[in-house]
Amino acid sequence: MSMVTITADSFVVDVEILAEAFALDPATVRARMAAGEITSRCETGIDEDSGRFRLTFYHGRWALRLTLDAQGRILSRSTFLPGASQRRRV
């Protein structure tokens, strides 16, 4: 099973990805998303990045960024403090 599924108008990300990145259990991730405490942003690649997507999830001080290809395969993944210059890969 792919960990990210691309639909006609959205992305479905396996809750385990977010749980691991934010050190939460899956039920807590779902509850915090429903409460608006975990938010997301989607960007579509253009020019040399055409066919790629960048999904960024925010929780507390931390962010998780996933770069995907057109089939939803994760090309890169990183967690970071927004605004900080150093990122850490997971």
N, C-alpha and C positions, 0 to 999 in steps of 0.2 A: 504494500500500500504506500502510495506517495504521501509524504508528510505535508505537502501543500497541494491543494487541488484548485485549479483555475476554472471558474464558471463563467457564464456569459457576462456577468456584471459584478463579480466579487472573487475573493480568495477565501479558501477554507484552510486554516492552518491547524495542524495537529496540536492539541492542547499540551502535549508532552514537551513540545519545543519551548513554549512559553514557560511552562512549569520549571523546566531545567534552567532556563536563562535567568529567571527571577527568583529561583530557590523557593518555589511554592509548590503545594500539591495541586493536582489538576482541578479539584473541586473549588479550591480557593481562587484559582485563575478564572474559572467560569463566573464565580460570584463577583469578583472584582471587575471583570469585564462588564457584567450586567449592571453594576453600580457606577460604571464610568470611571473607575479607578485605574484601569488599564485601557489606554487609547492607542490608536494606530493611525498611520499615514501611508499612503501608497503613491509611488511615483513610477511613471512609465518611461522607459528609456527612449531616447531619440538619437538620430545620427548613428554613431558607432555603437551605441548601446541599444539600438532598436531590437525589439524582441526580448528585452530583459525588463524585469520589474524590481523595484526596491520597496520592501515593506519594512516599516519601522514601528515598533511597539514601545510604548512608554509606560513605566510603572515607578512611582516614587521618583528617586533621583536617577534611575537607570533607564537605558534604552537598549533594545535588541533590534539589530538590523539584519534582514535577510535579503540577499540578492538572488533572484530566480531567473531561470531561462523560460522560454515560451511554453514549455511543458510542465512547469512548476517544480523542476529540480532545483534544489538549493545549491547555488554556486559558491556562495560565501555567507558566513554568519559571524556576527560580532556583537558583543555587549560593550557598552561604554556609558560614560557620564556625559550627557549632552553639554556641549560647550568646552569640554576638556580636550586637550590636544592628543592625548594618548588613548588608544583603544586596545581592548584585549579580545583575542579570538577565542571562541568556544567551539 
